[in-house]
Amino acid sequence: MSKIYYLIPDLYTKKKFSLKTFLRNILDGTATKYIKRCFFTVHKPVGGIKVIYQHCLLLRELGFDAYPVLMGNYKGNFFGYNVEYKTYAEVSASVQPNDIVVATEFAPYQGLLFEKAHKVLFLQNWIGLRVRLDEDDKHKSYRDLGYDDVITCSDYCSRYVKEHMGIEAKTITNGIDLEQFKQIPTKRINNRILAMSRKNPKDLEKIIQHLHNTSYEIKVVDGLTQAELINEYQKADIFLATGYPEGFSLPPIEAMACGCVVVGFTGGGGDEFMIPDETALVAEDGDCETIIEKLHYLLTNSTEKEILRQNGFRISQSYCLANTQLSLKQFYEPIIQSKNQ
């Protein structure tokens, strides 16, 4: 039987220390961060890796033999998924022509290490389409590079692939576990804003500075487990989405499912569910002034806030894991059938 291997890149490798770079970082105020990257590594949750584990779990439920494959030391399973993983050393010599290897745009050459396999490129953020390609390959499409298929996490990304590479991509829209991401209104704290610190922190800092003299309570989080994050969503009144660019933008749709009013940037990929003035209050990516205005608006317009909450919750219910699972089946089943004839 064919096996499906999702490659997990080693996201938190140590940087090689350079005195010249260190001195430059001193001047721009990021020396401490640079030292940490050179001598310490702290593994944190990453949404794209969460989706990989989710894909493998959903595929295994359907009877497919799917595994995350660690290409380095980063495991990334902060989400409690009971999925067996493999290492590159375990599978590198055993992959067969009827197997499928899935690599991400973060490490597009890793999939090409498996010459025999059917190769799939999983684009999770449109901005990374060509970022990791060598200069000599910048003009190539993923098919030119050696991939047989391309999948993405949103229609926005699929359109971007078509527009910029001239090839088709299959959308497998991200889903959320609606049995876990659910609202508990009794936990909600009025005027509490939840935000994530790693999502454009300078923009976040600017917005927060303009909210100091308001009744808002602001909670900024990072590196939480899924259970901890769900708890924070459920206690928040508003989720501040500062991420951009985004291939899909999981946090806002998770927040909507937990009953938050979402205010912020779509990053591109969030366009399909962050509908302006209907399911969310949005601004052009990076337009902090407009976000500040909209947050001030909600302080005195509770009726509109509740309408946004209801509409956001309603649209979040269409992003169930069953839909993601169906898309996975529709994509992989024909490939595996053709490989095993």
N, C-alpha and C positions, 0 to 999 in steps of 0.2 A: 504493500500500500504506500502511496505517496506520502511524504512528510512535508510539512510547511514549517520553515524556519524563519522567524523574525529576528533580525540582527539588532542587538542593543549596543550602540556605540559607547565607548568609554568617555563619558561626558566630563568627568572631573579628574583629568590627568594633571599632574603638576607641571607648571611652566618651568623652563630652564632659566635660571637666574642670570640676568645681565645687568652689570653695574650702570651702563649707559641708560638702559630702560628704567632702572630704579631711580636714578637721578632725575630723569624726565618726569617720573611719577611723583616725586617729591614736589616738583614745581606745580603740578596740576592737582595736588592734594589727594592722590590715590595710592600713595606709597604703601600704606598699611594693607590695602586690598591686594596689591601686587605681591607683597611678602607672603601673604596667606596663600596665594595661588602657587607660589614657588615652593613653599616648604610645608604646607598643610593642605589637606583635602577634606572637605566636609560634604558628604553626599546628601543631596536634597531631592525632594520629589520633583518630577518633571512631567507635565501633562502629556507630552508626546509618548513618553515611556509607559505611562499609565494606559494609554490607548493600545499600545502593543500588547501588554498583558491582557487587557480586556478582549482584544481580538483573539488571542490564543485561547482564552477561557471559553468564549462563545463558539469558536470553531470546535473545540474539544467536546462541548455539549452536543454539537451536531454529529459527532463521530469522526471528525477529522483528527489526524495526528499532528498537532501544532505545538511548537515550542518557542519560547524566547531563547535566544542564543547570546550569551555574554561575550562581547568582543574584547573585553578588558575586565577591570575590577568593579565597574559600576553595575549593580543589580537593578536598582531603581524600583523595587517592589515595596513601596510604602503604603500600599492600598489593600493589603490583606488578600490578594488573589492567590488561591490555592492552585498554582500552576507550576508544574515541573519545568525547570529551565536546564539548558545545556550550556556548555562552554564551547568556544571555538575549537579548542584542542580536541574535544570529544567528537565533533561532527565534521571537521575539515576534510578528513580522509574518507568519510563514509557516505557523503552526499551522492545520490544517484541521479541519472538523467530525468527520472520521473518525479523528483523532488522539486519543491518550490522554495526559493530563497527570497526574502523580502528585506530590502535595505531602505534606509531613509535618506533624505536629501542632505542630512547632516554629515553622512559618511557615504557618498555615492559610489566610491570605489570598492567598498567592502563587499558588495554583492557580486562584483566581478571576480572575486577570489574563487568563486564556485563556478568554474567553467562549465561543468556538466549540467548544472541545474537550470530550471526555468526561472528566470530572474525578474523580480517585480520591484519597482521603485515606489516607495510610499512617501509622497510629498505631504508633509504636515504643516508647512508654512510656505506660502507663496513667495515670500521674500528670499527664501533660501534656494530658489530654483537653480541658480547657477553659481551661487556664492562659493561652494566647495569644489567646483570644477577647476581643473588646472587651466592655465591660460590657453593652452593649445586646444582645449576642449570646450571653451566658453561658447562657441558657435554651434555646438552639437546639441541635438535633442537626446533625451535619455535612450531612445531606441538606437540612435547612432552610437551611443556610448556602449551599448551591449545589452540593454534591458528589453525584455519581451513585452512587458506590460507596465502601465503606470496606474496607481491608485492614489486617491487623495481623500482628505477628511471633510471636504465641503465642495459645493458647486462652485463657489468663488475660486477655489484653488484649481478645479478642473478647467474652468474657463480661462484661467491665467496660463495654464499649461498649453491649452489650445492656441491662445493668442500669441504666446512668446516662443513656443517650440513647434507649433503646427502639428501636434499629435493629439490623439484622443486620450482621455484619462477616465477611469471609472470612479465615480464618487461613492465612497462608503462613509456616510455621514456619521459623525461621532454621536454616541448615545450616552445616556446616564441611567444609573440604577434608581428608578423612581420609588423603589421600596425603601431605599436609604435616604436619597435626597428628597425630603418631603418637609412640608411646613408644619410647625407646631406653634400656632399663634400665641399660646400662653407663655412661650419663652421669649417672644419678641420684645425688644427694648426700644421704645419710641425714640426716634432721632439718633439711634446708634448707626454709624457708618462703618462698614467693613471694607478694608482694602488690602492689597497684597504688595509687600514692600519691593519685590523684585521687578514689578511691572512699571518701568520708567519712573524710578524713584524721584528724579528731579521734578517731574510734573506733579507727582503725588505730594511732594513737599510744598510746592507752590500753591496747590489747591488747599492743603491743610492750613497753611499760613493765613489764608483769607477766611478761615472758618473759626478762628480762635475766639472771636467775640460773639459767637452764636450759641444756641442751645444744643448743637451737635456734639455727640461723644464719638470720637474716632478711634477705631481699633485697627491697627496695622499688624498683619500676621505674615509668617513665612515658615516654610519647612514643616508644616503640620501633617500629621497622619490624616487619612480620609475621615476617620471618625471625629477627630478634633476639628477638622475643617467644617464638617457638616454641622457640628454643634455651634460653631461661630456663625455660619450662614443663618441658622435658625434663630439665633439671638439678635441678628442684625435687622434693622429697619430698611436700610439702604445699602446696596453694594456699589462701590465706586470702581468702575472698570477702567483702569489706566493702561491696559496692555495694547500695544500696537508695535509692529504689524502682527496680525494673528491669522493663522490658517483657518481656524474655526472659533476659538475663544471659549473654552470649556467653563471657566469660572462664572461668567455672567449667566449662562443657561442653568448651571448648577444652583446659583443663587436664586434665580427665578423660581426654580422648583421648590426651593426652601422658603419661598414667600417674600424674598427681598424685592424692593423696587430698585431697578438697575439704572444707574446714571454713569455715562462715560463715553469712551471711544470704542468703536467696533473693530478697529484693526483690519477691516476688510472682510475677514471671514465671519465676523459676527453680524454682518448686514442682514442675513436671512432671518434672524430672530430678534435682533435689536431694532425694531421698527420705530422710527422717530415719532414721538408723541403718542404712540399707541401702546407699545409694550415696554418702552424705555425712553429716557431722555438722553439724547446723544449729541455729540459735537464732532467736528472734523478732528481727526487724530492730532493731538498736541495742542488743541485750542482750549487751554486751561481756563481762560476768562469766561468762555461760554459755559463750561461745566460749573464754575463757581456761581454764575448767575442762576443756573437751573437748580442748584442745591439750595440757594437762597429762596427761590420761588417755591420749592416744596415745603419750606418752613411755614408758609402762610396759605397753602393750598392743599389741605388734607384730603378733600374730595378727589381731586385730580390724582393725588398720590395713591389713593386706594384703587382707583380705576386702572392706573399703571400696574399696580401689584396684581390685580385680578387678571389683566390681559397677559402680563408676563408669565404668571403661573399657568394660564391656559395654554400658551404656546409651548411652554416647556414640556408639557405632557405628551407632545408629539415626538419628542426626542428620546423615545424609550429604547432599551437595548434590543428588544425584539425586532425593531426596524433595522438596526445595525446588523444583527445576526442574519436577517433575511438577505441583506445586501452582500454580506460575506459569502453566504451560500451560493447566491447567484453568480458571484465572481469566480470562486474557486472550483465549484463543482464541474463546470464544463472543462476547465483546464485539466483537472485530475482525471476525468473520464477519458479525455483524448490521450493522456499520457499512459493510461493503463489498458488501452484497447489491445 
